[in-house]
Every structure is written in C-alpha cells, then in structure tokens.
Amino acid sequence: MLGPAVLGLSLWALLHPGTGAPLCLSQQLRMKGDYMLGGLFPLGEAEEAGIRSRTRPSSPVCTRFSSNGLLWALAMKMAVEEINNKSDLLPGLRLGYDLFDTCSEPVVAMKPSLMFLARADSRDIAAYCNYTRYQPRVLAVIGPHSSELALVTGKFFSFFLMPQVSYGASMELLSARETFPSFFRTVPSDRVQLTAAAELLQEFGWNWVAALGSDDEYGRQGLSIFSALAAARGICIAHEGLVPLPRADDLRLGKVQDVLHQVNQSNVQVVLLFASVHAAHALFNYSISSRLSPKVWVASEAWLTSDLVMGLPGMAQVGTVLGFLQRGAQLHEFSQYVKTHLALAADPAFCATLGKREQVLEEDVVGQRCPQCDCITLQNVSTGLNHHQTFSVYAAVYSVAQALHNTLQCNASGCPTQDPVKPWQLLENMYNLTFHAGGLTLRFNSSGNVDMEYDLKLWVWQGSVPKLHNVGRFNGSLWTERLKIRWHTLDNQKPVSQCSQQCQEGQVRRVKGFHSCCYDCVDCKAGSYRHSPDDLACTFCRQDEWSPERSTRCFRRRYRFLAWGEPAVLLLLLLLSLALGLVLAALGLFIRHRDSPLVQASGGPLACFGLVCLGLVCLSVLLFPGQPSPARCLAQQPLSHLPLTGCLSTLFLQAAEIFVESELPLSWADRLSGCLRGPGAWLVVLLAMLVEAALCTWYLVAFPPEVVTDWRMLPKEALVHCRTRSWVSFGLAHATNATLAFLCFLGTFLVQSQPGRYNRARGLTFAMLAYFITWVSFVPLLANVQVVLRPAVHMGALLLCVLGILAAFHLPRCYLLMQQPGLNTPEFFLGGGPGDAQGRNDGDTGNQGKHE
C-alpha cells in the first residue's frame, strides 16, 4: 500500500500537471521478489521498414506507443501488489515481476524470452542434458497478447516446461497439449468465439456470407474452424479469401482489391472478418477509399476494439459492425490505480527513490524498457482503462499465484515448503487449476483454457470514434436484444443475406450449383412431408399414415371398409328387406295352398324348398357389410352360392319336366315325369348341391380368401377387404349355378305353350334371363368398381338375382293364387283334361306318320 507521504505527492502531481518533466514509468516495470514473474506486453510497435530491412540479428527499434500495452502491464503490476499485500494467498512471500516490450513482433519478443530463461542472477542460458534442477530467472511468464507471438514463445517455453499464461492469444492451435504442454490462457479459444459467430448468423437467418481472414496463422486457422462450423449449421460461404498483411508492394494491395470486389459484386450482405488488426486496417482503408457498398461485418476480437481500425476516417460508411468480446469482472479500482501511478511517475522525489532502489537493471542488454511510457498523460490512456483484456491480465497473475500457493502448500500461517520451486513443479499444479480473481471463480480445463461468457457488441457512432454497446451475450447459447441493434440500412431493417429465399411450408430445397444455400423450392407430394426447413428431400409417411400436398406432418389413416351406416349399404338393406319379404310371402302362400294344382305344378315341396333357399341367399347378403374378418371372408361365397344352387336345382327340375312333356314321346314323358316328381328329384337337388359344395371346398382350401389391409389404395384411409387370391377358382365356384341356369334356359326357351294351359316355360325363361343379365353385368362392374365397393356389388348381384327369379317365376303364381283362384285347376296347370289327352294323341299320330 502507498504511504501517506506518497499519496500526498501523488495528489500534488495530479493538481499541478504540465511541468514538462519526463515520467519514470519505465523504471516501474521491474520489481524484485522471492519469485519472479515475466511479462510480455505490446508497449510499442516497430516500424515495418525496420523489420523488413534487418540484415543482422539486432533488435528493431519500437517507436510507436501502445497505450493498451502499458495499461495491461499496469494491471499485472496491480495484481502482484494486491497478492503481496494479502495474507491468505502467499503469506510471508513476495512476488516480483520483470516486464518487457514485445513491439507486437516475434523477433522482438525473443530477447526477453531468452532473458526469462537465463539462470537466476545471470544473463546466460546453460546447456544441460537434464534441466530438472535448472532454476531460471522467472518462475512463469504472463503473456504475450497475440496468437502470432504465442506460437513462437509457446514452443520455446514448453521445452523448459515453464508455465506461460497468455491474456489474449486465442488461436485454437495453442490448445494442443502435445505441442504446447505449458501454455495456458485466461481467454477462451477462437473456437468458442467462432461458434458464437456462427450462431449469430443462424439467429438472423444469414446463410449466404463471405468469410475473410488475415494471411497469417491466426486468420487461416480461424477460417478453417469457421468453415467447419458453418457447414454443420447449413451456412454457405459464398466467398472465402485471405487478406494479406500490409506491405509496400502493389501486388499484395491488388489481392485486397480482388477480395473486396468479389464480395461487393455478389449479393452477399454479411462478411465475417477474422483478421489481425493490421490486416483489418488495410482492408477497411481500401474499402473506404473505393466506396464499396456497406455490409454487416462480424468482427473477430482482435480488431473489434482496435483504435487503429476504429479511428480510420470514413469508417462509419462500412456498415454495421458486430462482434463478441469476453466478459470478465469489472476492475473498478484499476482506473484510480492508473491515475495514482501516473501521478507518482510525475513526482521527481518518488522517481528518485525508485531509481536508487533499482540499481541492478541490465540496461546494456534490454535497454530502457519503455521510453515512450515516460512521455504520456492520463488523456493518452483514458480510452483503454476499461479494455476487456485488462481483467485477463489480472486473472493470469492470480492463476500463477494460486498454483504457487498449492505447490508450496501454503496456509493461513505460512508456506511450509521452503525449497525453491522450479517452473516444472509449478506446472504440475497448473493443470485443471481452479482460482479466484476479481470475484469470479475460474478454472483451466484440460486444454489450458477458461470458460468465460461473451458479450455481443455493436459499434454505435456518436462522433468520430464508435462506442461499443451490448446487444446480447453468449454463454454456450446466444441471446440477442434485436431492438437495440441499429442497422446501416435506410429503414433500419435487418439486412437479408441469402442466396435463395426460404421455402414455404411443405416445400423442400432442390439444390442448384455447388452451394446448398442456392436452391429451388419443390412441393412435397401427397404421402410425403417436410420434416425440417433444411430438408433436401421430402420424407415419406409411414404406411399407416397419410398427408396432403405441401404438408409438414403426417396423419393417422382410418380403417376403411363397407360400413353398415353407409348410404349404399342402407339402400341394399332396404332392397334386402323387400326381397326377403317377398320370399316369405311367396313361401307362406305356397305352404297354405300346398295341395293346389298351381303349387303342385310348381314342384310342390321342391318349390317351397327353392323359396327357402332364396331366403337364405338374401340372408347371406348380411355377411358382406362391416369390418372383414377371416371367418367372414371364408363364409361369404359358400353361404351365398349353396342356397342359390338349391334354388336353381329346383328350377332345373321344373325346366326338365317341361322339356320332357313337350319334346319327348308320351311313353318317355310319362316315365321321366314320374322320376322328376318323385324322390329322384331330391337326389338331383342333393347332387347339384354336393357338386357346388365340392367346388366351394376346393376354392376355400386351395385359394382361401384372406383379410388384407391396403395402405396405398385410398389416399387418406387404410382399406380392409377380403382379397380373392384366384379369380379362376372364384369363377369355377359359380360354374354349377351357371350350368343349371343354362340348362334351364335351353330346356324352356323354344317350348310352345298349349292352348288352355298355363305357360310354365315362359316364367323359367325370364328367370334365367334375369340370372344371366345379373351375373354377366356383375363381372365388368366388379372389375372396374373401387375395391371398397366390391362387397356392395356382391350384395346387389345376389339381391337382384333373387328378385329376378321371384319376379319372373314365383310372383306370377302368387298373383294367380290371390287374384284368380278360378284358374287354379288341374286342367290349367297339370294338363289332366280330355283336351290335353287328345292333343298329345294327335301329336303322337303325327309323329308316327312322319316315321312311316
């Protein structure tokens, strides 16, 4: 802590500035301690010409001053002083520091790195077979700030296993433990920052972007990581290029022009620029001078806060600048610390005491540490007092102090271990280290990185230099405040950067060209759907699902069959009621008048049996509606065809009797008529039904119908139906009935009616015609109708067949029974009168005359 006298001097210096005397800040960049920490900071910048014209291994001259580098050095100084004044971290011990300028150049950073590795109290690095007992000048190194320098120093310090904690080098390559075993950093790697950038592009729907990087390891590796992240998120890189580092030759300037013209001539509105400060400065310098169209620039952390880039004249014309900065703890006391030390550095008395205390500086080797630091004012450094990397420097010092605390096994009373700690011993306690800094708890993971949140920053112009405004954050997932973002467009609308517009609902992308973001939109057809907006092909629904055109989901299919409540079924049931009612009415009349000549002429008991069979045919119709089952499918054909066979066999006996009576001689006719009316008639009926039963059995055994569910026949429903496995066998099951009907028709077609007798042949002829018309029409109708309606066609054919037989054969007899009972005589129906005998005799005589 500063004493009262020193505080009084500092206040006097603050109240009386402008004395013109140089400061002594450069003398405060080294302090002795029990354990020394090395520091590498960009206190100045070397002239480009001096770097390129080197012909001897001498150090370039760093002429330009970097205020941020000085502030970071003071942040390390403040952290060391805080630790030394604490009694819980390193009680009884003092840390020292030795801070050097890197000039942001690897060739300059190598000399202080060699100094750090020299033996304690020496400037020599000895060559040993084993460096286990080697004690270098410093225990650990804080810095450097850039990945380009860390790639050089990291391998150098890793050979000696000296811990190095960078406060700004974010390149992903530095996470490789095999190459950089002693490298740590208090900033996340570039992969985290680029992941946040990729999610930012996704958040705003920018999938057609340009990606530019500086032509160095930092930019090349950043572009490589971003390319992989973008591809995984469906972001297309329309143009990718490297921005050369600034040089004097026109050839490299031409490359910058080519890159920018490619981007400007396309419809890309968003550019990711992952570049170092100097490359970004060169790119924007040309962009402003060439008046290229404004874009949205997604900045890398390296140039987002650079005064060199922000201060370019006309920078406000480039468009909208967004980028991510790590979020650390606010060091509220740092501003006062800087003011106090600047005041002290302006106090001659304080500087005199400091000079006496630092008599051992090796000015002949390192020269004056930072001559530019002795000629600054508070105004020179005020803009960088709240720089985001200040906390990273502060946290880096605390990480080393915590590791040293663990190595020395310190407690509240002191540090028991007295042996000097070697760098490799400290390194063992750096792995997976948890430490506290500025009220935050941080931890090095297995790659030496820390996990920290990022703030999404937006450049807001309020003068010649933009201000950084928070418009979001990233802590593994992105959150943005869109209303706070001011776009460069005239209407403040979010720019659109897409090769093709988003497809509408139910459309997928058909890629054209080499980029997946350039596509045509194609409608998903019925039965398929778009699963996600990034799909390149429609996804087919499962077989138990359906979808309309341009759908984004599938729907469950309903089972479809000929239901009882459908209009067609209800109409057929009415027809069934009519047919069954007529059958029962006719059967009742025939039973009531069973002994009448009309009933006897119609077959007597056989006629009643035929009507019962017609009634069973009507009832078999009830097997067709409703949800199909295996039993229903097996029973439909036999239970409808067997009764029909029984009915047709009785009609066949009627036709045979008529044929015998009208076409055969009387002697034959009497003998055969007796057989057709006696018990032999029942044998004919039984034989016909046995033949039909055999055919149906063969049909059911060889080609049994089965219940199938057709998922593709109907667009929205699953059709459940009885499938006929063989149409030939199905036709053979109808063969018996068709044969009986054909024989009936042949036996009655040309039979002439006799005067005074009822024409039984005419009714049979028309009944068989009705049968044939029904079933001949059934075949093409069944072949052309929808499968779901085929059971209805079967029902209709059976009922029409029954109604045709009733209307042509049975109902006229019922009419005579009810309306003309006087005709119900043996002479009219059975031909038992004299006229009939005379007619038959005349016919026989005529036949004999012919034979003679």
Beta strands, then each sheet from edge to edge (+ up, - down):
strand 1: 30-31
strand 2: 35-41
strand 3: 44-46
strand 4: 62-65
strand 5: 95-101
strand 6: 140-142
strand 7: 164-166
strand 8: 183-185
strand 9: 208-214
strand 10: 236-243
strand 11: 270-274
strand 12: 295-299
strand 13: 319-326
strand 14: 434-437
strand 15: 440-443
strand 16: 454-461
strand 17: 466-474
strand 18: 478-480
strand 19: 507-511
strand 20: 519-523
strand 21: 528-529
strand 22: 539-540
strand 23: 545-546
strand 24: 555-556
strand 25: 558-560
strand 26: 706-710
strand 27: 717-723
sheet 1: 1+ 5- 2- 6- 7- 8-
sheet 2: 3+ 4-
sheet 3: 10+ 9+ 11+ 12+ 13+ 16- 17+ 18-
sheet 4: 14+ 15-
sheet 5: 19+ 20-
sheet 6: 21+ 22-
sheet 7: 23+ 24-
sheet 8: 25+ 27+ 26-
end
